[in-house]
Each structure stands twice: as structure tokens, then as C-alpha cells.
Amino acid sequence: MQKHLFLDMDGTLLNRHGHVTPSNAARIKKAQLPITLVSARAPLEMKEAIDALDLTGPQIGFNGGLIYQYHQHQLETIAELPLPEQAGQLLIDYIQQTYPELSQSYYYKDKWLSFKKDDGIDYESQLTLLEPELVPLNSYLSPTEPIFKIMLITFDDLEMQTLKENLLQLQLKGVSIQQSGSYYLEITHQEAVKSRGIDYIMTTLKLPKEATVAFGDGHNDLPMFAKVGTSIAMANAHLDVLKQATFVTTTNDQDGVAHGIWKYVKGHQ
């Protein structure tokens, strides 16, 4: 039975510098298996990996907030769950009034916007090799172009904790607030979760559970692991993730996805 792969990106498919190594890409492509990337990233931040692996099928961005594919280099939406507009506006107002110095990023379907350059923006730019479009704050929300993700970056652990607590206390309806890694706080639609995106693709492509494999490293990959037949954790994964996985492969800096495909997927077919 041919397997369909669902791959997390940061800490999994990508190395510590945020790229798919040529050796990883070559061995993954040689396996000739259908692949869906599943990421909190925006489509424009996923494009390099999509091109490196020559992917043409549906992909999952914004943690499940957008299911899409590229056709003739144009992004085609399959399903979407942007932030509720009212909650988005309240969040922008609150963040700007309470944390004006905080690094803020606002993601439309195919645009990354910010209103100033700072250390957080520079950090993200180095990782993605992209630059945000700098715009006046009041232009973030457009009635015809919804926001899919608000991303806040702080390198201060205490600020991250208080920021998260304060935003959760707003009790905004239809909103998910999750820390990703040490520095990121990501705000998306409440139902934008990786497992929802996988559900959609499994249903659309009529994939049985036993035909699905997921690779991941973080806590937000656990719902994805629960959906698939085989789960493979990276050696660099959190302990909780390692415990839940069917198999453990090498680290993301050791071409762990390619290694896992050939050892645990192709080797078991």
C-alpha cells in the first residue's frame, strides 16, 4: 500500500537554518511518495520547500487555517479558516496599545505585513529569507482580505509568559493562542489545527488511516500523530513527542525525514 506523508517543517523537514538540505530533498524525492507539508508557516514561507521537493498536491499552512495548492505558480485555495474579523481587530488594538514595542507580524493568505523592522522581524527574515511589507498599522485589516495569523516574537521568557496570560484573559471567541518554540506566540482561528487539515485531505483523497504517515517534533504535532497510521518523531523532538511516536528517526540536521522514510516507510512496504 502506497503511503501518504504529512511533514511538519520547522524542526522536522528543515534544518536548523530553516532549509531543506539538497541531500534530504534528493532522498525524499527518490522515494516517490505523495507529500503534504503541515506547518504553522504561511504559504510564502513554505514555497522554498515545496519547490525543493517538487510538490504539486494540497498543502496545509497556518496550522490548518489554509489548505491550498499551487497551479501554474498561482496559489489556489482549497479550504480556509482565517481569524474572525472582529477578534482580529480587537487583538491588533490591544497589542498596539499594551505592547507597542513588541515584534508583530500579520499574515494574509499570500502576504507578510509589519509596521516596523525590529530584532524579531530580522530573526524571522534570516530564517525564511523573506522580508515583510512595511505598512501603516491601520491598513492591516481589509474587508476583502482576511488575516490568517498574527505572530508575536519576544526573546524575553517572562514577557512571553505574561503576554500569553494577558491575551488568554481577553477570552476572544474563535481564537487560538499558542506558543511555538521559545520565541513565537501564534494567533490563529480556534479550529485551525494540524489534525483538521489532515482530516480534510484524508477525506478528500479517500486515504485510509493505515496509508498515512506523519513526521514531527513538537507538541502541536501530537494531534497529527493521533490521526495517522504511523507517526515518526525526530530525534530532536520533545520528550512527550518521542513517547507518542511509532518510530524515532535521526535529527532534522541529519536528514531525519529522508532517513525515516527509507528505514520505516519504504522498508516496511
C-alpha atoms as one frame of an Amber mdcrd trajectory, in Angstrom:
protein
   0.000   0.000   0.000   1.421   3.380  -1.004   1.847   5.756   1.929   0.913
   9.449   2.029   3.347  11.556   4.068   2.430  14.528   6.260   5.556  16.513
   7.153   5.977  19.202   9.781   8.538  21.773   8.656  10.441  23.629  11.406
  12.499  21.199  13.469  11.476  18.343  11.169  11.885  18.729   7.395  14.001
  21.886   7.700  17.454  22.002   9.256  18.390  24.475  11.995  18.936  27.162
   9.348  15.385  26.777   8.012  16.145  24.949   4.754  15.717  21.536   3.135
  19.217  20.231   2.505  19.905  19.041  -1.067  20.711  15.536   0.225  17.448
  15.370   2.203  15.436  16.588  -0.794  17.084  14.123  -3.193  16.410  11.085
  -0.994  12.837  12.181  -0.227  12.057  12.660  -3.933  13.652   9.305  -4.780
  11.050   7.600  -2.550   8.295   8.856  -4.909   5.623   9.174  -2.214   2.850
  11.810  -2.122   3.662  14.522   0.421   1.659  17.179   2.230   3.553  19.779
   4.260   1.763  20.668   7.504   3.004  23.889   9.059   2.188  26.982  11.087
   4.003  28.873   8.326   2.350  30.989   5.662   2.347  29.672   2.066   5.055
  32.135   1.002   7.288  30.730   3.781   6.571  27.169   2.610   7.270  27.817
  -1.077  11.014  27.104  -0.942  10.393  23.614   0.482   7.507  22.975  -1.941
   9.807  23.795  -4.852  12.727  21.800  -3.416  10.546  18.681  -3.241   8.621
  19.359  -6.492   5.281  19.134  -4.659   2.083  19.598  -6.673  -0.632  18.326
  -4.317  -2.512  20.018  -1.451  -0.504  21.629   1.364  -1.535  22.784   4.852
  -0.490  26.221   6.126  -1.290  28.318   9.200  -1.625  25.111  11.297  -4.669
  24.065   9.272  -6.072  27.546   8.680  -5.407  27.243   4.942  -5.402  24.206
   2.659  -4.071  25.107  -0.760  -2.017  24.053  -3.753  -0.003  25.773  -6.435
  -1.179  25.520 -10.035   0.996  27.142 -12.698   2.762  29.078  -9.898  -0.565
  30.508  -8.659  -1.879  29.787  -5.170  -5.271  28.061  -5.288  -7.349  27.899
  -2.099  -8.969  24.563  -1.276 -10.321  25.419   2.199  -9.697  28.283   4.619
 -10.287  29.410   8.201  -8.978  32.962   8.708  -9.123  34.805  12.023 -12.594
  36.138  12.885 -12.501  39.773  11.755 -13.820  41.304  14.985 -11.389  39.327
  17.150  -8.539  40.271  14.819  -9.293  43.960  15.159  -9.557  43.709  18.951
  -6.220  41.896  19.098  -4.448  44.459  16.942  -5.781  47.325  19.054  -4.878
  45.590  22.314  -1.364  44.579  21.219  -0.567  48.027  19.856  -1.814  49.814
  22.988  -0.339  47.397  25.546   2.813  46.142  23.808   3.764  48.815  21.260
   7.438  47.744  21.219   6.655  44.062  20.662   7.655  42.470  17.350   4.412
  41.983  15.411   3.698  40.155  12.151   0.361  39.913  10.345  -0.195  37.281
   7.689  -2.687  37.401   4.854  -3.010  34.411   2.537  -0.042  35.484   0.422
   1.472  38.472   2.268   3.529  39.116   5.389   2.978  42.565   6.857   4.517
  44.513   9.712   4.730  48.173  10.620   8.388  48.310  11.734  11.696  46.487
  11.476  12.981  45.089  14.770  15.000  42.175  16.163  12.068  39.772  15.870
  11.442  40.660  12.231  15.171  40.360  11.481  15.248  36.922  13.146  12.301
  35.697  11.076  13.744  37.192   7.893  17.025  35.333   8.396  15.096  32.098
   8.862  12.764  32.463   5.870  14.907  34.647   3.554  11.831  36.877   3.167
  11.124  40.487   4.082   7.762  41.791   5.309   5.875  44.544   3.590   6.016
  47.553   5.932   2.664  49.323   6.109   0.745  51.701   8.402  -0.896  49.799
  11.250  -4.467  50.733  10.295  -4.109  49.039   6.907  -3.727  45.533   8.375
  -7.380  44.622   8.246  -9.121  44.707   4.906 -12.741  43.632   4.427 -11.829
  41.669   1.307  -8.573  40.172   2.601  -8.779  38.446   5.988  -5.832  37.834
   8.299  -4.884  34.197   8.840  -2.268  34.597  11.552  -0.881  37.146  13.980
   2.627  36.272  15.129   4.333  37.937  18.072   8.034  37.450  18.790   9.843
  38.071  22.062  13.207  36.770  23.278  12.252  37.514  26.921  10.815  34.437
  28.690   8.976  36.494  31.306   7.426  38.772  28.688   6.311  35.714  26.730
   4.582  34.276  29.791   2.764  37.493  30.741   1.868  38.197  27.105   0.307
  34.764  26.736  -1.621  35.105  30.012  -2.906  38.584  29.161  -4.085  37.579
  25.688  -5.845  34.482  27.026  -7.629  36.650  29.605  -9.268  38.563  26.749
 -11.320  35.383  26.135 -11.795  36.141  22.462 -14.214  33.836  20.680 -12.982
  31.710  17.812  -9.284  32.358  18.502  -6.386  30.023  19.308  -3.311  31.432
  21.095  -0.336  29.062  21.134   3.353  29.378  21.881   5.536  27.862  19.173
   9.128  27.251  20.176  10.782  29.631  22.635  10.180  32.939  20.875   6.886
  32.784  18.961   3.298  33.361  20.029   0.935  32.497  17.175  -2.715  33.508
  16.978  -4.994  31.741  14.515  -8.600  30.595  14.160  -9.590  28.290  17.022
 -10.284  25.414  14.637  -7.051  25.896  12.674  -5.222  22.808  13.908  -2.995
  20.412  12.016  -5.298  17.449  12.613  -8.212  19.262  10.951  -6.158  19.835
   7.821  -5.120  16.190   7.747  -8.744  15.099   8.250  -9.765  17.180   5.250
  -7.083  15.714   2.992  -7.658  12.134   4.150 -11.372  12.520   3.409 -10.863
  14.266   0.062  -8.264  11.771  -1.171 -10.055   8.815   0.477  -6.925   7.819
   2.397  -7.309   5.027   4.965  -5.534   5.660   8.264  -3.067   2.841   7.661
  -1.892   4.578   4.471  -0.805   7.741   6.312   2.497   8.656   7.968   3.387
  11.838   9.879   6.779  13.273  10.844   7.041  15.870  13.631   8.985  17.222
  16.592   6.699  19.493  18.627   3.657  19.348  20.893   1.460  20.777  18.135
   2.303  17.662  16.100   0.688  15.293  18.634  -2.889  15.730  17.270  -1.410
  14.980  13.835   0.231  11.824  15.215  -3.135  10.687  16.593  -4.743  10.924
  13.143  -2.285   8.849  11.129  -1.387   5.183  10.975   2.346   5.670  11.590
   3.988   8.531  13.487   7.704   9.248  13.271   9.382  11.657  15.696  12.662
  13.407  15.071  15.495  12.601  17.487  15.435  16.304  18.435  11.723  16.149
  19.362  10.259  16.991  22.778  10.186  14.038  25.183   6.366  13.867  25.072
   6.511  13.584  21.288   9.174  10.871  21.399   6.966   8.846  23.756   3.933
   9.080  21.460   5.711   8.179  18.219   5.647   4.800  16.493   9.291   5.270
  15.467  12.121   7.748  16.085  14.392   8.873  13.252  17.560  10.985  13.261
  17.555  14.755  13.886  16.435  17.462  11.475  20.117  18.334  10.964  20.849
  14.724   9.951  18.266  14.487   7.130  15.932  12.731   9.562  12.904  12.774
   7.257  14.742  11.033   4.411  16.293   8.571   6.871  12.883   7.811   8.396
  11.210   7.334   5.016  13.752   4.791   3.843  14.066   2.957   7.167  10.476
   2.909   8.432   8.207   3.583   5.434   9.801   2.175   2.293  11.416  -0.567
   4.360   8.002  -1.706   5.641   6.157  -1.725   2.309
